[in-house]
Structures are given as C-alpha cells and as structure tokens.
Amino acid sequence: MKKVFALFMLSFLLFQLDVGAGSYGWGYKKGSSGEPPDVGVYQEILAKHHGFYMDPSGEKNVYLTFDNGYEAGYTEQILDVLQEKEAPATFFLTGHYVEDQPELVRRMVADGHIIGNHSDGHRDFTKISKEEFTKDVTDLTKKILNVADDAVVQYIRPPKGTFNEESLSWANELGYTHMFWSIAFVDWNEGSEKGWKHAYEQVMNQIHPGAIILMHTVSQDNADALAYLIDDLKEQGYQFKSLDDLMMKQLLPTI
C-alpha cells in the first residue's frame, strides 16, 4: 500500500509540475472528512499572485460559484432556489452566454449575485499573448457592463482551470483576482446525468470549511440538488457567503 500511495503522490506532483508545457491545469488531491484538498505547489503560486481556491479562515463558510458557457434551461431554476434560500453566488460567464442570455445576466445582478469573467472566447490563457489576453477579458467585461451596467466584474476564472504565472500576473495588472475552487466534479456532460442525489453526494463528500464550490448550470442534476445542498449545509452550521465577503475578510485587519 505504501508503494502504491508513493506512486500516486509522484504522479500527482508530476501532473502539477508540467513545466515543459508552460502551463498548469488546476487540480488537487481531494479532501475528505471535512478536510480541504491538497493543492500542492499551487498554493504558493496562488498566494504569490493573490489568487484563491478557498477561504483559509477555518470558518464554516461556503461560496457557491457557477460556470456558464451556454444556456441549457436550468439557470432560472438555480436562480429561483438561490432567491428562495437567500444564498449568494457568483456566475462566471463567457461572451457567448452574455450575448445569448442578457435577461438572465440582468437577473443575476438584480438578485444580488456577482458576475465573474470566464473569458470572452473561452480561451486557453496560456496559449495567447498578453495583448490577446487583455483584449479577451476586457471585451467580455465590456459586454457584461453593456447588459448590466451596475455589475462589478473583478473576479476571473480561466477556462478549464488552465493557467500559468504570466496569466495570473496579467490578470492582476488589469485589476482581476483569480478564483479557483476546492470542490468540483464532472457535471457538464449533457446526457450523462445520474440524478440529483449523485450531485448532492459529490459535494457533501468533499465539503469543508471555506469551500469554494464549482458547479455548472448545464446540469439538471445540479439544479435539482441545490435546494437540498443549501438546506443540509445550513443544518451542519455552514453559512453561504459571497466572494466579496471573502475578499473583505482578507482586507480587514485581524482584531
């Protein structure tokens, strides 16, 4: 068993340190029993560039985030649940989504949710120049503001979690903060749904204080599981917070 574990950890570290490719793919060793995941060297890299994947305070806070590349008919249901349960969320949008679903974008903002930048063209940030990066994220923020002029777009999430130190630095220069995640699962393949209990269990099995949860709005399983997740996590003493709350905690001095 020790040999198998050692081989697993070596593979995990080699996956993270894909230096030859000039890019990293966000990944981690899943946590269990209320413990956060082990992100290895990524923790140091994100700290250097002021990025986040969880709330490090140890408090029982949870942060809901959704990635939206296209509309599959479930976002309105998700918004209804969030409104009913008074739970804030952040929606990371692409340019296609903003152009295709302006009414839903306006509702997100009107309901008090945060809009994040998920790349105008769903680009791999590690394969484009600084100029292309700047145009991509700036164009998307402009599209969001054209639809909802009271939105504040300050968080960014790279498509597929692909990043490097250059893309992190470029985002910082433009005033964006990278927000990764500490809980996620494969939930974006339409036609392969396994029922809401599967989505529920995937989150509950990984839950930990300070979790930033990534879900996709194209999944009916997620939409159907959301109310159960919120209710049961509240019963366990968790509070649902917004990413703005997380940022404020980092800015305020400890008293």
N, C-alpha and C positions, 0 to 999 in steps of 0.2 A: 504493500500500500504506500509506503514511504517513497518508493521509486516512482510509482505512478503519479503521486502528488508532485514530486520534484519535476517530472516531465511536464505536467500540466502547467506549473508555475513558470517553467522555462518558456513554454510555448506562449503563455500569456504575456510575458515580458518582451519576447521577440516580436509579437504582434504589435505591441505598443511602440517599440523602438524601430519602426520601419523607416530608418533614416535614409536609406538609399532612395526611397520613393519621394522624399522631400515632403511628406505629409503624414498626418496621423489620422486614424479612424477612431472616433470616440468609442471606448469600450472599457469594461471593468469586470472584476470577479464579483458576482452578485453576493450581496449580503443576505443574512438570514437571522432569525431570532431577534429582530429589532435592530440589527447592526447595519450600518451603511456599507455600500460596496467598497471594494479596494480598487482605487483607480491608479495605483502605482505612480509612475513618474508624471502622469498628467496633473496630479495635484500641485506639484511645484511649478509646472508650466502655466497653469491657470492662475495661480497666485501671483506669478510674475507679471501677468497681463490683466490682473483684476477681473478674471472671469469666475463663474460659479457653476457648480453642479449640484449643490445642496446648501442648506443653511447650517453652518458649523456650530451654532449656539448650543445645540443639545436640547433645545426646547421642542415640545411636541407640536411643531408647526408643519403644515403640508402646503405645497404650492402646486396647483393644477396648471398644466400647460398643454395646449393642443396645437399640432401642426396641421395646417390647411393648405393643400396644394390644389385641390379641386373640390367641388361640392357633390356629395353623394346622397344628399337628402336627410342627413342626420343632425346637422348643426343646429337647426331650430329646436329640435328636441333637447339637445345638450344645453342650449341657452335657457330653455324653459326650466330645466332641472336646476341649473345654477341660480336662476332667479328665485325659484321656489325655496331652495335651500340656503339662499343668501351666501353663496360661495363664490369668491372672486376667481378669475382665471386669466391666463394670458394666451392669446391666439397668435401664433407665428404664421404669417401669411406670405404667399408668393404673389407675384404680379398678376398671374392669370386669375387667381382667386379674387383679388381686389377688383379687377376689371369685370369679372363674371358675376360677382355677388355683392354689389355695392350696398344693397339694403341690409344684408346680413352683417356687413362690416359696420354700417352705421348703428345697427342694433347692439353689436358688441360694445361699442364705445358708449352708447346711451345707457346700457345696463351696468356700466362702470368697470368693464373689463379692459385689459391692456392689450394693445396691438404690438406685436413684435415683427421684426424684419427677418424673413426666411429666404431672402434673395429674390430679386425680380424674376430671373430666369431659371431659378433652381440650379445655380451654377456650382461647380466644384471650385471653391475659393482657392485651392492650392494649385490650380492649373490655369489661372488667369493672372494678368499683370495687375499692378497696383491701380493703374488707370482704369482698367476694366472692372476691378472690384469696386472702386469708388463710384463709377457710373452705375453699376448694377444696384448697389444698396441705396444710393441717393435717388435713383429713378423710382425705386419701389417706395421709399418714404414719401416722395412727392405724390405718387399715385394714391397712397393711403390718405394723405392730407387733403388731396383734391376731393376725396369721397367723404371724409370725416375730418373737418378742419380743426376740431378740438382734440384729436388724438395726439398723444405724446409717444413718439417712437424712439426708444432709447435702448432697447434690448435686441440682440441679434442671435440667431441660431443658424449655424451653417447646415445646408442640405446634407443629409446622410451622416452628419456629425464629422465631416472631413475638414481638417484644419491644419495649420502649422503656425509657427511663431510669427511669421510675416503677416498672415491674415489676421491673427489676433491683434497684432500691433496696428495694422491698417484700420481695423475697427475702432480701436482706442483713439486713434488720431481723429476719426470722424465723430467721436463722442458716443460710441455704442459700447455696451457691455455684453460680453458673450454669456449666454445662459445655456448650459448643457443640462444634464439630467442624471438622477441617481436611480430612477426606476423607469423601465420601459419593457416592452415585449413586442413580438411580431403581431401587429394588429392592422396592417394596411393592405393586406391582400383580400380584395373583394372576392366573394365566392368561397372563401375558406373559413367562414365564421364557425365558431364552436359553441355559441350560446353565451349569454351574459355571465353565467357562473364562471366560465373559463377566464374572461377578462377580470372579473372580480377577484378570483383566486390569484391570478398573476400579480396583481397589485398588492393584495393583502399578504402574500407570502414574502414580499420584499420590503414591506413598509418599515420605516424607521423614522425617528425624529429628524425633522429638517428636510424631508424628502422633496425633491422636485420631480414630479411625475410627468412623463411624456406619454400622451395618447394621441391617436389620430382620429379626426372626425369622420373619416370614411367608413368607420366600423359601426355597424348596428349593435354589435356586442358591447362596445364602449358606451354607446348612448343608453342602452338598456341597463347597464351595470352601474352607471354613475350615481343614481339616487341611493342604491344600496351601499356603495362605497362611502359616500358622504355621511350617511346616517351611522354606519357602523364605525367609521373612524372617529366621528364625534363621540360616540359611546365609549370609545377607548381613550378619550381625553385629548384627541388631536383638534387643533384649530386650523381652519383654512385661511391662509394669508395670501396677499398679492406679492408679486416680485418687488413692487415699490416698498412694501413693508420690509422685505429682506434688505434692500439697499439702504433704507433709512437706518436699520439696525447697525449696518457697517459704518455709517457716517457719524452716528451719535456716540459720544464717548461713554465708556462703561462707568456707571455710577455705583 
